[in-house]
């Protein structure tokens, strides 16, 4: 089926075409793409090794399963590459200070960046959701927090991979920037 598009504009590939590109890409290309979703070489190897995938649901299920099997070293590798979610444009400087202070307390206690999946959270509520998440999770002991962080990483990886393949446009091997790859949002002087 040919995708519909505006005259004079390039057609955006359909999901099956993007999934086909994912399935036929080199191991190195797929590995790089997967590491942009979750920085665990073991996870990327496992997801890549089971290609071809017949549909997106199968790929996401395999990514999910591989994330459940992360060993402590794999989890540490993935957490080391994460950064705090960025604040929305226009966030007040007080919000930046609150986020920085809460995150510093979290990193001091657990030794890694706070990770949280904001899938389904409206942008206007993201800051409150992150701050509440940090506040409540600071009460966890390190082992309980490792379990929660692993679950959040699993959800993030699945969300990132799904978003990548659903919105890949013409380049299925590029992932939109996230976390520390994004420039910081300018803080209004209020």
C-alpha positions in Angstrom: 0.0 0.0 0.0 1.4 3.4 -1.0 1.4 6.0 1.8 -0.6 9.1 1.1 1.2 12.4 1.2 1.0 16.0 0.0 2.0 16.6 -3.6 5.6 17.8 -3.7 6.5 16.3 -0.4 8.3 13.1 0.2 6.2 10.1 1.3 6.8 9.0 4.9 7.4 5.3 5.0 4.6 3.1 6.5 5.4 1.2 9.7 5.9 -2.1 7.7 8.5 -0.4 5.5 10.3 1.0 8.6 10.1 -2.4 10.3 11.5 -4.0 7.1 14.4 -1.5 7.1 15.0 -2.4 10.8 15.0 -6.1 10.0 17.3 -5.8 7.0 19.8 -3.3 8.5 23.2 -4.4 9.4 23.9 -5.7 12.9 26.0 -2.6 13.6 23.2 -0.2 12.5 20.6 -2.0 14.5 22.9 -2.2 17.5 23.5 1.5 17.4 19.8 2.3 17.1 19.0 0.0 20.0 21.7 1.5 22.2 20.0 4.9 21.7 16.9 3.3 23.2 18.7 1.6 26.1 22.4 1.7 26.7 22.9 -2.0 27.4 25.0 -4.0 25.0 23.5 -7.3 26.2 20.0 -6.0 25.6 20.8 -4.6 22.2 22.5 -7.9 21.2 19.5 -10.0 22.3 16.9 -7.8 20.5 19.1 -7.7 17.4 19.7 -11.4 17.3 16.0 -12.3 17.1 15.4 -10.4 13.8 13.4 -10.5 11.6 10.3 -9.4 13.5 7.0 -10.0 11.7 5.4 -6.9 13.3 6.0 -4.1 15.8 4.2 -5.9 18.6 6.6 -8.8 18.3 9.6 -6.5 18.3 8.4 -4.6 21.4 7.6 -7.9 23.2 11.2 -9.1 22.5 12.6 -5.8 23.7 10.5 -6.0 26.8 11.6 -9.6 27.5 15.3 -8.8 27.0 15.0 -5.9 29.4 13.5 -8.2 32.1 16.7 -10.2 31.8 19.2 -7.4 32.6 21.9 -8.6 35.0 23.1 -6.1 37.6 26.1 -5.1 35.4 23.7 -4.5 32.4 21.5 -2.4 34.6 24.5 -0.3 35.8 25.6 0.1 32.2 22.2 1.4 31.2 21.7 3.6 34.2 25.2 5.2 33.7 24.0 6.5 30.3 20.7 8.0 31.5 20.1 11.6 32.6 17.2 13.4 34.2 14.3 14.2 32.0 14.5 17.7 30.6 12.1 20.4 31.7 9.6 21.8 29.3 10.4 25.0 27.5 9.3 28.0 29.7 9.9 26.3 33.0 10.6 28.8 35.8 14.1 29.0 37.2 12.7 27.8 40.6 11.6 24.6 38.8 15.1 24.1 37.5 16.5 24.6 41.1 13.9 22.2 42.6 14.7 19.6 40.0 18.5 20.0 40.4 18.3 19.7 44.2 16.0 16.7 44.2 18.1 14.9 41.6 21.3 15.7 43.5 19.8 14.0 46.6 18.7 11.0 44.5 22.1 10.6 42.8 23.9 11.0 46.2 21.8 8.2 47.6 21.7 5.8 44.7 24.7 6.7 42.6 23.0 7.1 39.3 20.5 9.4 37.5 16.8 9.2 38.3 14.9 7.4 35.6 11.2 7.6 35.1 9.0 6.8 32.1 6.7 9.7 31.4 4.6 7.9 28.8 1.0 9.2 29.0 1.9 12.1 31.3 0.8 15.4 29.9 3.8 17.8 29.5 2.2 20.3 31.9 2.3 17.6 34.6 5.7 16.1 33.9 7.7 18.3 36.3 5.3 17.5 39.2 5.4 13.8 38.2 9.2 13.7 38.2 9.6 15.6 41.5 7.0 13.4 43.2 8.7 10.3 41.8 12.1 11.4 43.2 10.6 12.3 46.6 8.8 9.0 47.0 11.6 6.9 45.7 14.2 8.5 48.0 12.5 6.5 50.7 13.5 3.2 48.9 16.4 1.2 50.0 19.1 0.6 47.3 17.9 -2.9 46.3 14.2 -1.8 46.1 15.2 1.2 44.0 17.3 -1.0 41.7 14.1 -3.0 41.0 12.1 0.2 40.4 14.8 1.8 38.2 15.0 -1.5 36.1 11.3 -1.4 35.5 11.4 2.3 34.5 14.3 1.6 32.1 12.3 -1.3 30.6 9.4 1.0 30.0 11.6 3.7 28.6 13.3 1.4 26.2 10.0 0.1 24.9 8.6 3.6 24.6 11.7 4.9 22.8 11.8 2.0 20.4 8.1 2.2 19.6 8.3 5.9 19.1 11.3 5.5 16.9 9.7 3.0 14.6 6.3 4.8 14.5 7.8 8.2 13.7 11.0 7.3 11.9 10.1 9.3 8.8 12.7 8.6 6.1 15.6 7.6 8.4 14.7 4.5 10.6 18.3 4.4 12.1 17.9 7.8 13.9 16.4 8.3 17.3 15.3 11.7 18.5 17.6 13.1 21.1 16.9 12.4 24.8 18.2 13.4 28.1 21.7 14.7 28.1 21.7 14.8 24.3 19.2 17.6 24.3 20.3 21.2 24.9 18.9 22.5 28.2 15.7 24.5 28.1 16.2 28.2 28.7 15.0 29.2 32.1 12.9 32.4 32.3 14.2 34.8 34.9 11.2 34.5 37.1 
